[in-house]
Amino acid sequence: MQYRETRRGTHGEAIARIWGIITEDEEQEMEKNNKATNGSRSVAGRAKDRIDSVDPYGFERSDDFDYESYEELMSEYLAVLTRRAIKWSKYLKGGAGVQRNVKLKRYVRKGIPNEHRALIWMVASGAQEQMEKYPGHYQSMLQAQHDGKLLETICTDLNRTFPDNVHFRKTSNPCMQKALHNVLLAYGHHNPAVGYCQGMNFIAGYLLIIAKDEEKSFWLMEALFSRILPDYYTPDMLGLKTDQEVLGELVKAKVPSVWQTMMEHDVMWTLVVSRWFICLYIDILPTETVLRIWDCLFYEGSKILFRVALTLIHHHQALIQEAKSLPDVCQAFKQITRGPFVEECHTFMEKIFNEPGSLSMATLTKLRVTCRDRLVAERS
């Protein structure tokens, strides 16, 4: 047990330094504490507890969290994080600025260090350009006359947003609930056709955790909802429904055995993948894996969501085929989002660009037209 606890502290400190959740003072205090075997608990000791009890983004770990497996995984991933951090630092100090090109795309696919995520997301998505084009727009939306119904709906969901994250608790200082309230309210006024719907609070929350800035989070939301995922969050959610049907067509072509299982048990795609798409894999996959997916989502667009879904389905097709009923299928789709395959985020991200095979935007565009027309015809 002592060996396991020692490893937890050592890797926890190294990981925290890379992610930036330990201050310089805490780090110096920790180094002193590591040399001492006795004595009172210090700032470093409290920092270690914080690392052990919450992840680097503020999410509390469950009582049954497997520290041993986590440390084994992180001992390998830490080397990857370190290499990527060095390469990104050199790239950003090159003087050419952030420009969309083959090199940047390759870097993004291999993961953006957390300290650079907000910058790359802003530039790659076009959010930075929009923020500079419309200075003061965010503040003007906050100061606009508030829609009472919009305000009430947002306030209702605030306490439901990441109750397991220490940053969103009223006792936290600062508390991200106020920032979340502001971003959602401003976006609701900015885009009244969308306003607010459930799911947007979790996306805004993730953006605030990474960007640590209300205005940037607002413009990243605008990039997602207006350009990357149009019509996902409108009242009829036609874009979301269309993409679920598109996934069905892709599975039919690429993993026909799973498509056959879905047909045999009369399972609608919306039943098993709607949360994957509407929450952009939040609370479906591990936090670090979700952020690696978002790195690519902001750079390459919505086809990344399909690559992730197809990889999960293709890799676990044998398990899904074992289903004997509709509930069995639903359970299998929950099961495939857990375990080492998705926890080892670096390997998983390599898989999504290989396992599903070719997936062009031209193919997606064609399928979207077909599926959307079919949905509209069924509705009318």
N, C-alpha and C positions, 0 to 999 in steps of 0.2 A: 504493500500500500504506500509506503514511504516513497518508493521509486516513482510510482504513478503520480503522487502529489508533486514531487520535485519537477517532473517533466511538465506538468500542467503549468507551474509557475514560469519555467524557463521559456517554453514556447509562447505562453500567453503574453509575456513581456515583449518578446520579439515581434509577435504579430501586432500587438498594440502600438508599438513604435512605428511600424510601417503604415498602419491605418490612421495613426495620429490621434489615439484616444488617451495617451499618457503625455502629460506635460513634461517639459525639460526638468522642472524641479522634482516632479514625481520620479522621473527616471534616475536622477542623481541620488535621491533618497533611497530608491530601490536598490541601487548598486551598493550603497552602504549597508543596507539591511541584509543583502545577500551574503555579506562577509561576516555577519554576526549570527550566532546560533541561538542567542538568548536575548532577552530585553523586551521592552514594551512594544505593543503594536504601533507601527509608524504609518505615515502617509503611504509608503510603498506597500505595506501590508494591506491597507484598505484598498489600494489600487488593484492589488492581486485579486482580492475578493470580488471587486467589480468586474475584472476580466473573466473570472470564473463563473459568476452568476449571470452576466449578460454578455451578448455577443458584441462585436465592435460597432454595431449600429443601434444598440440600446435595447434589443429584444431579450427578454428574460429567457434563460434556458430552463427547460422542464426539469422536474425532480428526477426523472429517469434518463436525463441526458448522458450519453455514453462518452465520457471524457477520454477514455482509453482509445476508442476508435477515432475520436476527433483529433487527438494528439498524433496518432499514427498518420492520419490524413494530412494534417497541417505540417508535419515534419517534412513532407514532400512538397506541399503547395507553397510553403514559406520560401523555398529556393526559387520557385517560379515567380512569386511576387517580387522577390528581391531583384531578379534578372530584369523583369519587366519594368520595375521602378527606375532602374539605372538607364535602360534604353529610352524610356519616355522622357526622363530628365534631359538626356542628350538631345533628343529630338526637339523638345520645346525650347532648348537653349540655342538651337541652330540659327535662329534669326530670321527664318523664312516665314514664321507664323504658322498657324494651323490651316492647312489647305487640303481639300478633298483630293486624294490621289491614291494610287495603288498601295503605296507604303503605309499611309495612314489607315487604310482599310485593313491591311494585314495586322497592324498594331492593335486596332480596335478589336479585331476578332480574337486576339490573344489576351485581351483584357486591359482595361484602363485602370491605373492606380487610383485609389479613391480620392487622393488629393487633386487629381486632374480631371475627375469625372465631370464635374459641373461645366468646366471650360469646354471640354470636347463635346459633351452633349449639346451645349448651347450653340456652338459653331456648326457642328455636323447637321443638326436638325433645322437650322435656319432661325432658331429662336433669338440668337444674338443679333442677327440682322434686323429682325422685327422690333426688338427692344430698342435698338439704336434709331430705327426709322420712326418710332412713335414714343419719344421721350415723355415721361410724365403720364402716359396712358394708364398704367397700373394704379397710380394714386388717384387719378380722376375717377376710375371705376369704383375705388373704395369710398370715395366721397360722394358718389352719386346717390340719389334718393333710393333708399333700400326698398326692395319688394318684400313685403311682410311674409308672404307664403314661402318665398325662397329662403329668407332668413330663418324661419321656423324649421324648415326641412333640414337645413344645414346644421343648425344647433342641435336638433334631435340626434344627428349622427356623430357629433363630435366625441361624445363619451364612448361610442362604440368603435372608434378608430384606434386600433392597436392598443388595447388595454394592457397588453403584455410588454409594451415598450415604455421604458422609464422616462423618455423625453416627452411623452404625451400625457403625463399625469399632472394633475393640478398642483401637486406638491413639488414638481420639478421647477428648477430655476435656471434658465428660462423654460417656460412651458410652451411646447410647440402647438398646443391647442389653439392659442390665439392666432398664431401665424397661419395655421390650417384654416381657421375660420375666415381670415382675411383673404387668402388665396381663393377659396371656394366662392366666397361672396363676390369678389372682383370678377372672377371668370363667369359667374352666373349673370352679371350685368353686362359683361363684354359680349357674351353669346346667349342672348335670351331664348333663342331657338332650342338650345340645349338646357340652359339653366343649371339644374343640378339633378343627378340621379345617383343611386347607390352604386358604389364601386369607385366613383370619382374621388371620394375621401381617402381611400387607401393609396391611390395613385399619387394624389397631391401630397400625402404623408411621406411616401418614399422620396418624392422629389425634394421635399423640405429637408429630409434626413441627409441627402447628398449635397444639395445646393446650399443649404443653410442660409437661404436668402428668399424672401417672399416674391420679389419681382421676377427673379430668374425662374423660380418654380412656376409662377403664373405663365410666363412665356413658353416654358417647356410644355406645360399643359396645353397651351394654345397650339403648339406644334403637333402634339400628339392627336388632339381631338379635331383639329381643322385640316391637317394635311396628311399625317401618317395613318390615322385611323378615322377617316371621315364617316359620319353616320353611325358610328358605334354607340354614341350616347344620346342620340336624338330620341324623341318620345317613341317612335316606332322601331328604333334600333335596327333599321334595315341593313346597315353596313355589317353589323355584328351577325345578324341572321344569315346574310349572304355568305360571309366568310366561313361560317359553320358548315354550310352546304358545300362550299368550295372544298373544305377539308374532306368532306365525304367523297367528293369526286376524285380527289387526289389519292385517298386511301383505296378507292375502287381500282385505280390504275396501278398504284405502287405496292399495296398490301391487300390484294384481292381476298385472301383468306379471312382477314378481319372484317372486310366489308360484307362478306357472305355471312359471317357470324352475326353482325349487326342486323342484317336483313332477316335472318332466321328467327331472331328473337324480337323483331319489330322495335328496335331501339332507335329513337331519334337522336341525331348528333347533338342537338341542343341539350339533351339530358345529361350527357357525359363530358362535354367540353365547353359549355357556355362560360363557366367560371374561369377556365383557362384563358379565354379570350378577353372577357370583360374586365378581369382583374390583372391581365398581362402577367399571369402566373404568380402574383402575390398570394401568399398563404397556400399556394399549391406546391411550389418548389422551394428549396432552401434559399435564404436571403441572398447569399453570395452568388448562387446560380442565377437567381432572378436578375441581379444587377449586371451580371455578365451578359445575359440575354438582352437587357436594356441597352447596354453598350452598343450592341449590333443593331437593335431596333431603331435607335436614334440616327445611326449612320446609314443603314441599308433599307430601312422601312419595314412594312408589315409582313413581308415574306418570311422574316425571321420567326414570327409566331407560328407559321406553318411548318417551318423546318423543325422547330422544337416539338410540335405536336406529332409530326410524322416520325421523328426519331423515337419518341416515347412509344408510339404504337408499333412501329416496325421492330424495335428491339424486343418488345414484349408480346409479339404476335402469338406465340405458342400459349402464353398464359391466358390471353383474351379468348383464344379458340377453345379453351377448356370450359368456358361458360356454358351452363345448361339452361339458363333462364335470364330474363331481363335483370333481376337483382344481381345475378352473378356477373353480368357484363358491367354493371355500375360499380360493383365492388372491385373488379379487375382494373377499371380505369382509375380508381382511387389508389390501388396498390402500386400501379406503375409509376406513380409520382413520388415514391418513397424509396429509401435505401441508398446504398453506395453508388449506384449508377448515376443518380442526380446529385448526390452530395459531392462527388469528385468533379467539381465544376469545370476544371480545366480540360479534363478528358471528355466530359460531356459536351462541351462547346466544340471540341474537335469533331465529335461524332455528328453533330447536327449539320456540319458542312460536308459530310461524307456519306453517312448512312442513307439519307433520303434520295440521294442521286440529284440529277439536274432539276432545278426549279427556277425558271425564268419569270420575270415580271410580265413578259408577254403572255405566258401560259396562264398566270394568275388573272391578268386583265380579261382574257377571253373567257375563262371560267366564271369570273365575277359577273360579266354581262349575262351569260346564260342563266346562272343561278338567280341573279336579281330579277331578271325578266320572269322566271318561273314563280318566284315568290310573289311578285306583284300580280301576276295572273291569278294565282291561287287566292289572293286576298280580295280581288275584285270579282 
